[in-house]
Amino acid sequence: MIRGMGYYRAGTVDPVSGVAGLVGEVPGDVTIAGRLRELHQRAVTDDGAFVWLGLFQPTRAELQIVQDVFGLAPLQVEDASNPRQRAKFEVTKDFAFVVLKVLSYVEATSDVETAQISVFVGPSYAVTVRHGSHGDLKGVRARLECDPDLLRHGPVSVLYSVLDTVVDGYLSVSDEISRDIENVEEAVFSPTRTDDDPQLIYRLKRENLEMRRAVAPLVATATELVRETHAQVPDDLRPFFRDVGDHVLRVSDTVEQNDSLLMTLLMASTSLQDLKQNADMRKIASYAAMLAVPTMIAGIYGMNFDDMPELTWSFGYPLALGLMGGLVLLVYRLFKRSGWL
């Protein structure tokens, strides 16, 4: 489905007749495909003009129509149709194809949800393909249309705007995960820690893994953008793309640090759990030893031998009880002094 459509010329929105009517339509329709082809041809012949077509979860047949209209590479279209495609950044002299993972943090469950945006950029067009429930580009389109200086750079301005928005989302999600890790760290070393700590740590490692899958494929390109060695980036836009690259590298460093910290926390949590179990076993063994003392004495006098003088002695019974109590107290103090109790 067409989620957004715009015709831009000389840094402004060109109110071309019929563009607004395409929003919400299906590009597989023959009439709609013809109108898209007309707009593209007009942009090709109109100096400085370009078309930005935004698609939301299109079918393979709908993408085929768009591929024919704009002359998109078949393999890249196939990648854009796959919602599980790995993030990538392919740029040539006149064309670019970028697949980005859009991350969203769910406050209620502390989960990280993933969507996907693919961006095709050519001399007279920009096509965005979105999969997933979040990552809507209406706000991106609105901000870009309010910035004539940026919009004047043509289709590459769409690529920058989408990159900037998605990477800013990475920063936000990264900060939320870092805060969750701090909370888990406090819980692990808290006196009132629970047995749920390892599960929480493992869950955070899974969320951090989602971050790594989104960011890791972009690190090499981000390094080139920061060093301003990417030949296909226009000179005027190099500072903008350098800022995006810097943010990607920053998130990548945070992901690595979080992963190391989570592994350390998992090891610490396991060690503390083992220590707690050892302490419990010491207490159990101590109380068992304390019970063994009176049991032994009672067992001796329960053998009912005939020649046991204490059985006929008037102080035998209180002496046996006192002996039991005294020995139990002695054993208790020994275990207490050794730290077992």
C-alpha positions in Angstrom: 0.0 0.0 0.0 1.1 3.5 -0.7 1.5 5.2 2.7 3.2 8.4 1.5 3.8 10.2 -1.8 5.4 13.5 -2.7 6.8 15.4 -5.7 9.6 17.7 -4.9 11.4 20.4 -6.9 14.0 23.0 -6.0 13.7 22.3 -2.3 9.9 22.7 -2.1 6.9 20.5 -2.4 5.5 20.7 -5.9 1.6 20.4 -5.7 1.4 18.1 -8.7 -2.2 17.1 -9.5 -3.0 13.6 -8.4 -0.2 13.0 -5.9 -2.4 13.2 -2.8 -4.9 10.9 -4.4 -2.3 8.1 -4.7 -1.9 7.8 -0.9 -3.6 4.7 0.4 -3.8 3.1 -3.0 -2.3 -0.2 -4.1 0.5 0.2 -6.7 -0.5 -3.1 -8.3 -3.6 -1.4 -9.8 -3.0 -0.8 -13.5 -4.3 2.8 -13.3 -2.2 3.6 -10.2 0.9 2.1 -11.9 0.4 4.3 -14.9 0.1 7.5 -12.8 3.3 6.5 -10.9 5.1 6.1 -14.2 3.9 9.5 -15.4 5.2 11.1 -12.2 8.5 9.4 -12.5 8.9 10.4 -16.1 8.1 14.0 -15.2 10.7 14.0 -12.5 13.3 12.6 -14.9 12.8 15.5 -17.4 12.3 18.1 -14.7 15.7 19.3 -13.6 16.2 19.1 -9.8 12.9 17.3 -9.2 12.3 13.9 -7.6 9.5 11.6 -6.4 9.4 10.1 -2.9 7.2 7.0 -2.8 6.5 5.4 0.6 5.2 1.8 0.7 3.9 -0.1 3.7 4.2 -3.9 3.8 3.7 -4.3 0.0 3.2 -7.6 -1.6 5.7 -9.1 -4.0 3.4 -8.2 -7.0 3.1 -4.6 -5.8 6.9 -4.3 -5.5 7.2 -5.7 -9.0 5.2 -2.8 -10.3 7.4 -0.3 -8.5 10.5 -2.1 -9.7 9.3 -1.7 -13.3 8.4 1.9 -12.9 11.6 3.1 -11.2 14.0 0.5 -12.7 15.0 -1.0 -9.3 17.5 -3.8 -9.1 15.7 -7.2 -8.8 18.0 -8.5 -6.1 17.5 -5.4 -4.0 13.8 -5.6 -4.4 13.9 -9.1 -3.2 15.8 -8.0 -0.1 13.3 -5.2 0.5 10.4 -7.7 0.4 12.0 -9.8 3.1 11.1 -8.4 6.6 13.9 -10.5 8.1 16.6 -9.1 5.8 19.9 -8.3 7.4 20.8 -4.6 7.7 23.0 -3.4 4.8 24.3 -0.2 3.1 25.0 -0.4 -0.6 26.0 2.8 -2.4 27.2 3.3 -6.0 27.8 6.5 -8.0 24.1 7.3 -8.7 22.2 4.7 -6.7 21.9 3.6 -3.1 20.1 0.8 -1.3 19.9 0.7 2.4 18.1 -1.7 4.8 17.7 -0.5 8.3 16.3 -2.2 11.4 13.9 0.1 13.3 14.0 -0.5 17.0 11.3 0.5 19.5 11.4 0.1 23.3 8.2 -1.1 25.0 8.2 0.5 28.5 5.5 -1.8 29.9 7.4 -5.1 29.2 11.0 -3.7 28.7 11.1 -5.5 25.3 12.8 -4.3 22.1 10.6 -4.6 19.1 12.0 -4.6 15.6 10.7 -3.3 12.3 12.4 -2.7 9.0 12.8 0.1 6.5 14.4 -0.2 3.0 15.4 2.9 1.1 16.0 3.0 -2.7 17.7 6.2 -3.9 18.2 7.1 -7.6 18.7 10.3 -9.6 15.0 11.2 -9.6 13.4 9.1 -7.0 13.4 7.8 -3.4 11.4 4.7 -2.5 10.9 3.6 1.1 9.5 0.2 2.0 8.4 -0.4 5.5 7.6 -3.6 7.4 6.4 -3.7 10.9 4.0 -1.9 13.2 6.4 1.0 14.1 8.8 3.3 12.2 6.1 5.4 10.5 7.8 8.0 8.2 5.1 10.7 8.3 7.1 12.7 10.8 10.2 12.3 8.7 8.5 13.5 5.6 6.9 16.5 7.4 10.3 17.6 8.9 12.0 17.3 5.6 9.4 19.3 3.8 10.0 22.1 6.3 13.7 22.2 5.5 14.2 23.5 2.0 18.0 23.7 2.3 18.2 20.0 3.0 15.4 19.0 0.6 17.3 20.8 -2.2 19.9 18.1 -2.2 17.4 15.8 -3.8 16.7 12.1 -3.1 19.8 11.7 -0.9 18.1 14.1 1.6 15.4 11.4 2.1 18.1 8.8 2.8 19.8 11.1 5.4 16.5 11.9 7.1 15.5 8.3 7.4 19.0 7.3 8.6 19.0 10.2 11.2 15.6 9.2 12.6 16.3 5.5 12.8 19.7 6.0 14.4 18.3 8.5 16.9 15.9 5.6 17.8 18.9 3.4 18.4 20.3 5.9 20.9 17.0 6.1 22.8 16.6 2.3 23.0 20.3 2.0 24.0 19.7 4.4 26.9 16.7 2.4 28.0 18.6 -0.9 28.0 21.4 0.7 30.0 18.9 1.9 32.6 17.5 -1.6 32.8 20.9 -3.0 33.3 21.6 -0.6 36.2 18.4 -1.7 37.8 19.3 -5.4 37.5 22.8 -4.7 38.8 21.3 -3.2 41.9 19.0 -6.2 42.3 21.9 -8.7 41.9 23.9 -7.2 44.7 20.9 -6.3 46.9 20.5 -8.2 50.2 17.0 -9.1 49.1 18.0 -10.5 45.8 15.7 -13.2 44.3 16.2 -16.3 42.1 14.8 -14.4 39.1 18.0 -12.4 38.5 19.6 -14.8 36.0 16.3 -14.8 34.0 16.3 -11.0 33.9 19.9 -10.9 32.8 19.4 -13.4 30.1 16.3 -11.5 28.9 18.4 -8.3 28.7 21.1 -10.1 26.8 18.4 -11.0 24.2 17.3 -7.4 23.9 20.9 -6.3 23.6 21.4 -8.8 20.9 18.6 -7.2 18.9 20.5 -3.9 19.1 23.7 -5.7 17.9 21.9 -7.2 14.9 20.6 -3.8 13.9 23.9 -1.8 14.4 26.7 -4.2 13.7 26.2 -4.3 9.8 26.4 -0.5 9.7 29.6 0.0 11.7 32.0 -0.2 8.6 29.9 2.3 6.7 29.6 4.5 9.8 33.4 4.6 10.1 33.7 5.8 6.5 31.1 8.5 7.2 32.9 9.7 10.3 36.2 9.9 8.4 34.4 11.5 5.5 35.9 9.0 3.1 32.7 7.9 1.5 33.0 9.2 -2.1 29.3 9.0 -2.9 28.2 11.5 -0.1 27.8 15.1 -1.4 30.2 17.5 0.1 27.5 19.7 1.6 25.9 16.7 3.3 29.2 15.2 4.7 28.7 16.9 8.1 25.2 15.5 8.4 26.2 12.0 7.5 29.3 12.3 9.8 26.9 13.0 12.7 24.8 9.9 11.8 28.0 7.8 11.6 29.2 9.1 14.9 25.9 8.1 16.5 26.1 4.6 15.0 29.6 4.1 16.4 28.5 5.4 19.8 25.6 2.9 19.9 27.9 0.1 18.8 30.3 0.8 21.7 27.4 0.9 24.1 26.1 -2.4 22.9 29.6 -4.0 23.4 29.9 -2.5 26.8 26.4 -3.7 27.8 27.1 -7.2 26.6 30.3 -7.4 28.6 28.5 -6.0 31.7 25.6 -8.4 31.4 28.0 -11.4 31.1 29.8 -10.2 34.2 26.5 -9.8 36.0 25.4 -13.3 35.0 28.6 -14.7 36.4 28.3 -12.7 39.6 24.6 -13.7 40.0 25.5 -17.4 39.5 28.4 -17.1 42.0 26.2 -15.4 44.6 23.6 -18.0 44.1 26.2 -20.8 44.7 27.4 -19.0 47.8 23.8 -18.7 49.1 23.3 -22.5 48.5 26.6 -23.2 50.3 25.5 -21.1 53.3 22.2 -22.9 53.4 24.0 -26.3 53.4 26.3 -25.2 56.2 23.3 -24.2 58.3 21.6 -27.5 57.6 24.7 -29.4 58.5 25.2 -27.4 61.7 21.7 -28.1 62.9 22.0 -31.7 62.0 25.2 -32.0 64.1 23.4 -30.2 67.0 20.6 -32.8 66.9 23.0 -35.7 66.6 24.4 -35.0 70.1 21.2 -35.5 72.2 20.2 -38.3 69.8 23.5 -40.1 70.6 23.0 -39.8 74.3 19.4 -40.8 74.2 20.4 -43.8 72.1 22.9 -45.0 74.6 20.5 -44.9 77.5 17.8 -46.4 75.3 19.7 -49.7 74.9 18.2 -51.0 78.2 21.3 -52.8 79.6 20.9 -54.3 83.0 24.2 -52.9 84.4 23.6 -49.1 83.9 24.1 -47.4 87.3 22.7 -44.1 86.1 19.3 -45.6 85.6 18.9 -46.1 89.3 20.6 -42.9 90.4 18.2 -40.2 91.4 20.3 -37.5 89.6 20.7 -39.6 86.4 17.8 -38.2 84.5 18.5 -34.5 85.1 22.2 -35.1 84.5 21.5 -36.7 81.1 19.3 -33.7 80.2 21.9 -31.3 81.3 24.6 -33.1 79.4 22.5 -33.0 76.3 21.8 -29.3 76.7 25.4 -28.4 77.5 26.8 -30.3 74.6 24.2 -28.8 72.2 25.1 -25.3 73.4 28.8 -26.1 73.0 28.4 -27.3 69.4 26.2 -24.3 68.7 28.9 -21.9 69.9 31.6 -23.7 67.9 29.5 -23.4 64.7 28.6 -19.8 65.5 32.2 -18.9 65.9 33.2 -20.5 62.6 30.5 -18.6 60.7 28.4 -21.6 59.8 25.4 -20.1 61.8 
